[in-house]
Amino acid sequence: MPEQAHDQVQQSSQNSLGCLIRTLWMIIGNLILAVLFLVLVKKGKEFTAIDIVYWAIVGILIWLRYVDIHHFEGHTSNGTSKADRNHWLSYCAILISVSLSLWALAHGIAKYLLP
């Protein structure tokens, strides 16, 4: 009986950690990128530590999605099916292309449109 209770506690903690990881890559990480985009618009005339943090967050989000899929049986963002390698590659491509576009836009606005 104690072994069964231990397994339930371990499964519950894995579910909680999986939920936290999903929340990080789906919501919190994107909010952080949005805030960093605004900071880059305001101060992004040159390459700074903010740029490094921005791209580090992108890398962390890619890693979190990988961990979610491979260690916590992550599902697609709408929850209808289990995610696989193709979902992860698609997420990487979309995240990198959108992040790159927004990063370039932020620097362009900072350099050419703001005093």
N, CA, C and O of each residue as an XYZ file, in Angstrom:
460
protein
N       0.803     -1.201      0.000
C       0.000      0.000      0.000
C       0.851      1.274      0.000
O       0.544      2.189     -0.764
N       1.897      1.378      0.811
C       2.713      2.584      0.771
C       3.352      2.798     -0.603
O       3.524      3.939     -1.033
N       3.707      1.707     -1.299
C       4.302      1.852     -2.624
C       3.295      2.461     -3.604
O       3.667      3.280     -4.444
N       2.042      2.071     -3.502
C       0.998      2.616     -4.371
C       0.793      4.101     -4.074
O       0.618      4.891     -5.001
N       0.812      4.489     -2.817
C       0.673      5.898     -2.455
C       1.859      6.699     -2.980
O       1.690      7.825     -3.446
N       3.059      6.122     -2.907
C       4.257      6.797     -3.434
C       4.127      7.014     -4.936
O       4.482      8.082     -5.434
N       3.618      6.012     -5.673
C       3.434      6.133     -7.112
C       2.424      7.226     -7.445
O       2.598      7.965     -8.414
N       1.364      7.328     -6.635
C       0.349      8.363     -6.869
C       0.932      9.760     -6.632
O       0.650     10.690     -7.387
N       1.737      9.900     -5.591
C       2.360     11.192     -5.310
C       3.324     11.556     -6.440
O       3.360     12.703     -6.887
N       4.108     10.570     -6.902
C       5.061     10.817     -7.983
C       4.324     11.185     -9.266
O       4.748     12.101     -9.972
N       3.229     10.491     -9.584
C       2.455     10.798    -10.783
C       1.821     12.182    -10.675
O       1.777     12.924    -11.656
N       1.336     12.528     -9.497
C       0.743     13.848     -9.286
C       1.773     14.954     -9.481
O       1.475     15.983    -10.087
N       2.997     14.744     -8.962
C       4.034     15.758     -9.125
C       4.465     15.863    -10.584
O       4.780     16.956    -11.052
N       4.485     14.740    -11.313
C       4.811     14.787    -12.737
C       3.724     15.529    -13.502
O       4.026     16.307    -14.407
N       2.457     15.298    -13.148
C       1.366     16.017    -13.792
C       1.461     17.506    -13.513
O       1.223     18.322    -14.403
N       1.805     17.866    -12.285
C       1.943     19.277    -11.928
C       3.103     19.920    -12.680
O       2.981     21.042    -13.170
N       4.227     19.214    -12.772
C       5.377     19.739    -13.496
C       5.063     19.856    -14.988
O       5.450     20.834    -15.628
N       4.374     18.881    -15.533
C       3.962     18.940    -16.934
C       3.041     20.115    -17.200
O       3.159     20.779    -18.230
N       2.134     20.374    -16.287
C       1.230     21.518    -16.415
C       2.012     22.831    -16.359
O       1.736     23.756    -17.123
N       2.980     22.908    -15.459
C       3.815     24.104    -15.353
C       4.601     24.322    -16.646
O       4.684     25.445    -17.144
N       5.171     23.258    -17.183
C       5.943     23.370    -18.424
C       5.047     23.834    -19.567
O       5.448     24.688    -20.358
N       3.840     23.282    -19.664
C       2.906     23.720    -20.714
C       2.528     25.178    -20.551
O       2.436     25.912    -21.535
N       2.310     25.602    -19.321
C       1.980     27.003    -19.066
C       3.138     27.909    -19.453
O       2.928     28.997    -19.991
N       4.356     27.465    -19.181
C       5.529     28.269    -19.524
C       5.681     28.448    -21.030
O       5.881     29.570    -21.496
N       5.589     27.357    -21.806
C       5.821     27.501    -23.243
C       4.620     28.072    -23.968
O       4.784     28.686    -25.022
N       3.425     27.895    -23.444
C       2.234     28.385    -24.141
C       1.895     29.837    -23.796
O       1.437     30.582    -24.663
N       2.111     30.245    -22.557
C       1.624     31.560    -22.121
C       2.753     32.449    -21.620
O       3.029     33.495    -22.208
N       3.395     32.046    -20.553
C       4.354     32.912    -19.871
C       5.527     33.287    -20.774
O       5.919     34.452    -20.821
N       6.084     32.326    -21.481
C       7.207     32.609    -22.369
C       6.840     33.601    -23.459
O       7.628     34.489    -23.786
N       5.654     33.456    -24.020
C       5.216     34.387    -25.059
C       4.957     35.782    -24.495
O       5.209     36.782    -25.167
N       4.461     35.849    -23.278
C       4.284     37.166    -22.643
C       5.637     37.836    -22.401
O       5.780     39.043    -22.591
N       6.618     37.053    -21.986
C       7.965     37.600    -21.788
C       8.519     38.114    -23.111
O       9.121     39.187    -23.154
N       8.322     37.362    -24.190
C       8.795     37.821    -25.497
C       8.087     39.103    -25.923
O       8.706     39.981    -26.524
N       6.803     39.218    -25.618
C       6.066     40.438    -25.961
C       6.618     41.643    -25.203
O       6.772     42.722    -25.775
N       6.910     41.459    -23.934
C       7.488     42.548    -23.138
C       8.866     42.920    -23.676
O       9.191     44.101    -23.796
N       9.673     41.917    -23.998
C      10.998     42.190    -24.550
C      10.906     42.879    -25.904
O      11.749     43.717    -26.225
N       9.906     42.545    -26.697
C       9.680     43.241    -27.967
C       9.468     44.737    -27.713
O      10.055     45.577    -28.395
N       8.634     45.056    -26.739
C       8.370     46.461    -26.416
C       9.629     47.165    -25.909
O       9.873     48.326    -26.238
N      10.418     46.460    -25.114
C      11.678     47.038    -24.630
C      12.623     47.280    -25.805
O      13.298     48.308    -25.861
N      12.670     46.336    -26.739
C      13.537     46.503    -27.910
C      13.081     47.672    -28.779
O      13.912     48.387    -29.341
N      11.781     47.870    -28.894
C      11.276     49.013    -29.658
C      11.766     50.306    -29.027
O      12.158     51.245    -29.721
N      11.737     50.339    -27.706
C      12.127     51.563    -27.007
C      13.642     51.769    -26.988
O      14.107     52.904    -27.086
N      14.421     50.683    -26.862
C      15.872     50.822    -26.667
C      16.694     50.018    -27.664
O      17.885     49.805    -27.436
N      16.101     49.571    -28.752
C      16.775     48.631    -29.631
C      17.549     49.204    -30.783
O      17.628     48.573    -31.837
N      18.127     50.380    -30.623
C      18.903     50.959    -31.727
C      20.197     50.204    -31.973
O      20.729     50.232    -33.083
N      20.701     49.538    -30.965
C      21.924     48.746    -31.084
C      21.696     47.377    -30.449
O      20.758     47.179    -29.677
N      22.564     46.452    -30.788
C      22.498     45.112    -30.208
C      22.968     45.190    -28.757
O      24.069     45.669    -28.484
N      22.129     44.716    -27.818
C      22.454     44.790    -26.394
C      22.168     43.450    -25.714
O      21.841     42.457    -26.364
N      22.300     43.453    -24.417
C      21.988     42.256    -23.623
C      20.514     41.884    -23.744
O      20.157     40.718    -23.577
N      19.665     42.850    -24.030
C      18.236     42.560    -24.195
C      18.027     41.616    -25.377
O      17.174     40.729    -25.331
N      18.808     41.815    -26.426
C      18.728     40.912    -27.583
C      19.116     39.486    -27.191
O      18.487     38.517    -27.617
N      20.146     39.379    -26.387
C      20.594     38.055    -25.938
C      19.514     37.390    -25.094
O      19.244     36.200    -25.253
N      18.906     38.144    -24.210
C      17.818     37.605    -23.377
C      16.643     37.177    -24.251
O      16.059     36.115    -24.033
N      16.299     37.996    -25.236
C      15.201     37.690    -26.162
C      15.436     36.336    -26.820
O      14.556     35.475    -26.813
N      16.631     36.150    -27.390
C      16.913     34.901    -28.084
C      17.112     33.735    -27.113
O      16.858     32.587    -27.475
N      17.555     34.009    -25.911
C      17.638     32.951    -24.894
C      16.245     32.443    -24.542
O      16.045     31.240    -24.372
N      15.282     33.356    -24.432
C      13.900     32.953    -24.143
C      13.359     32.094    -25.284
O      12.681     31.096    -25.039
N      13.653     32.474    -26.525
C      13.226     31.652    -27.665
C      13.813     30.242    -27.535
O      13.101     29.255    -27.720
N      15.090     30.147    -27.223
C      15.719     28.840    -27.039
C      15.112     28.047    -25.897
O      14.914     26.837    -26.009
N      14.816     28.725    -24.803
C      14.201     28.058    -23.651
C      12.817     27.544    -24.013
O      12.443     26.443    -23.606
N      12.048     28.321    -24.773
C      10.712     27.878    -25.187
C      10.791     26.637    -26.067
O       9.974     25.726    -25.932
N      11.760     26.598    -26.955
C      11.946     25.409    -27.807
C      12.291     24.197    -26.947
O      11.759     23.106    -27.154
N      13.178     24.393    -25.989
C      13.563     23.299    -25.086
C      12.371     22.837    -24.236
O      12.158     21.636    -24.065
N      11.598     23.788    -23.707
C      10.437     23.436    -22.883
C       9.411     22.624    -23.677
O       8.830     21.670    -23.161
N       9.196     23.012    -24.934
C       8.248     22.265    -25.768
C       8.770     20.849    -26.014
O       7.997     19.890    -26.009
N      10.067     20.719    -26.225
C      10.669     19.400    -26.403
C      10.468     18.542    -25.152
O      10.058     17.386    -25.245
N      10.756     19.106    -23.999
C      10.594     18.384    -22.737
C       9.133     17.994    -22.537
O       8.836     16.880    -22.107
N       8.231     18.907    -22.848
C       6.798     18.623    -22.712
C       6.406     17.414    -23.556
O       5.701     16.525    -23.079
N       6.852     17.381    -24.787
C       6.473     16.285    -25.690
C       7.147     14.975    -25.305
O       6.491     13.933    -25.275
N       8.436     15.007    -25.013
C       9.188     13.768    -24.821
C       9.178     13.213    -23.402
O       9.439     12.026    -23.208
N       8.886     14.037    -22.415
C       8.928     13.542    -21.041
C       7.589     13.635    -20.302
O       7.403     12.976    -19.279
N       6.666     14.440    -20.806
C       5.393     14.621    -20.114
C       4.198     14.353    -21.013
O       3.087     14.801    -20.732
N       4.435     13.615    -22.106
C       3.368     13.232    -23.030
C       2.535     14.434    -23.451
O       1.305     14.398    -23.417
N       3.226     15.499    -23.849
C       2.555     16.734    -24.243
C       1.604     16.528    -25.404
O       1.816     15.684    -26.274
N       0.564     17.314    -25.389
C      -0.438     17.276    -26.443
C      -0.299     18.506    -27.327
O       0.492     19.405    -27.044
N      -1.066     18.532    -28.384
C      -1.090     19.712    -29.224
C      -1.659     20.867    -28.408
O      -2.259     20.653    -27.354
N      -1.471     22.079    -28.891
C      -1.889     23.240    -28.101
C      -3.400     23.274    -27.865
O      -3.853     23.856    -26.880
N      -4.183     22.660    -28.750
C      -5.628     22.609    -28.505
C      -6.048     21.373    -27.718
O      -7.225     21.203    -27.401
N      -5.078     20.509    -27.401
C      -5.324     19.367    -26.527
C      -6.023     18.192    -27.171
O      -6.436     17.274    -26.463
N      -6.175     18.181    -28.488
C      -6.945     17.119    -29.129
C      -6.152     15.843    -29.386
O      -6.738     14.762    -29.451
N      -4.837     15.944    -29.534
C      -4.048     14.750    -29.792
C      -2.659     14.894    -29.183
O      -2.208     15.990    -28.850
N      -1.999     13.747    -29.052
C      -0.651     13.746    -28.501
C       0.317     14.332    -29.519
O       0.284     13.981    -30.699
N       1.177     15.227    -29.050
C       2.150     15.870    -29.935
C       3.302     14.920    -30.215
O       3.630     14.057    -29.400
N       3.905     15.092    -31.372
C       5.054     14.271    -31.744
C       6.164     15.160    -32.298
O       6.104     16.386    -32.201
N       7.168     14.523    -32.874
C       8.329     15.249    -33.391
C       7.927     16.287    -34.440
O       8.478     17.387    -34.469
N       6.976     15.941    -35.294
C       6.527     16.876    -36.329
C       5.878     18.116    -35.725
O       6.065     19.221    -36.234
N       5.123     17.945    -34.651
C       4.530     19.094    -33.962
C       5.634     19.989    -33.389
O       5.563     21.216    -33.460
N       6.649     19.341    -32.822
C       7.753     20.106    -32.246
C       8.496     20.882    -33.329
O       8.819     22.054    -33.138
N       8.769     20.243    -34.459
C       9.457     20.924    -35.555
C       8.623     22.080    -36.095
O       9.158     23.141    -36.417
N       7.326     21.876    -36.191
C       6.433     22.942    -36.638
C       6.442     24.109    -35.655
O       6.499     25.272    -36.054
N       6.384     23.777    -34.357
C       6.451     24.818    -33.320
C       7.755     25.590    -33.423
O       7.754     26.818    -33.337
N       8.868     24.888    -33.606
C      10.184     25.539    -33.738
C      10.201     26.485    -34.928
O      10.651     27.625    -34.810
N       9.716     26.022    -36.069
C       9.727     26.847    -37.279
C       8.869     28.098    -37.098
O       9.288     29.195    -37.468
N       7.694     27.943    -36.543
C       6.799     29.086    -36.347
C       7.385     30.051    -35.324
O       7.416     31.260    -35.555
N       7.849     29.521    -34.194
C       8.398     30.379    -33.147
C       9.607     31.160    -33.649
O       9.705     32.365    -33.417
N      10.517     30.495    -34.326
C      11.726     31.165    -34.800
C      11.383     32.208    -35.859
O      11.913     33.318    -35.817
N      10.513     31.877    -36.803
C      10.189     32.845    -37.860
C       9.427     34.052    -37.313
O       9.703     35.184    -37.710
N       8.486     33.831    -36.419
C       7.746     34.949    -35.824
C       8.669     35.776    -34.937
O       8.631     37.006    -34.975
N       9.494     35.110    -34.142
C      10.423     35.824    -33.261
C      11.425     36.650    -34.059
O      11.727     37.786    -33.695
N      11.934     36.087    -35.135
C      12.883     36.809    -35.978
C      12.217     38.026    -36.625
O      12.804     39.107    -36.678
N      11.006     37.846    -37.108
C      10.278     38.957    -37.725
C      10.014     40.078    -36.723
O      10.217     41.254    -37.026
N       9.563     39.708    -35.537
C       9.280     40.722    -34.517
C      10.557     41.393    -34.027
O      10.565     42.595    -33.761
N      11.627     40.629    -33.909
C      12.915     41.186    -33.485
C      13.401     42.220    -34.498
O      13.829     43.313    -34.127
N      13.328     41.859    -35.794
C      13.741     42.791    -36.849
C      12.828     44.012    -36.878
O      13.302     45.133    -37.066
N      11.536     43.810    -36.696
C      10.583     44.917    -36.656
C      10.898     45.856    -35.497
O      10.894     47.075    -35.668
N      11.167     45.304    -34.335
C      11.483     46.129    -33.165
C      12.721     46.981    -33.420
O      12.733     48.171    -33.105
N      13.750     46.383    -33.984
C      14.971     47.141    -34.280
C      14.736     48.181    -35.373
O      15.288     49.280    -35.322
N      13.918     47.827    -36.355
C      13.602     48.776    -37.407
C      12.830     49.976    -36.885
O      13.124     51.114    -37.248
N      11.849     49.725    -36.042
C      11.084     50.819    -35.438
C      11.997     51.681    -34.589
O      11.954     52.908    -34.677
N      12.820     51.051    -33.770
C      13.714     51.797    -32.869
C      14.703     52.640    -33.659
O      15.009     53.769    -33.275
N      15.194     52.102    -34.743
C      16.255     52.796    -35.479
C      15.721     53.875    -36.430
O      16.320     54.942    -36.564
N      14.593     53.590    -37.088
C      14.148     54.475    -38.143
C      12.898     55.304    -37.828
O      12.663     56.325    -38.475
N      12.113     54.893    -36.867
C      10.859     55.601    -36.615
C      10.836     56.379    -35.302
O      10.039     57.304    -35.148
N      11.685     56.021    -34.372
C      11.693     56.717    -33.098
C      12.892     57.678    -33.029
O      13.960     57.392    -33.570
N      12.701     58.798    -32.368
C      13.813     59.776    -32.258
C      14.947     59.282    -31.390
O      15.938     59.988    -31.208
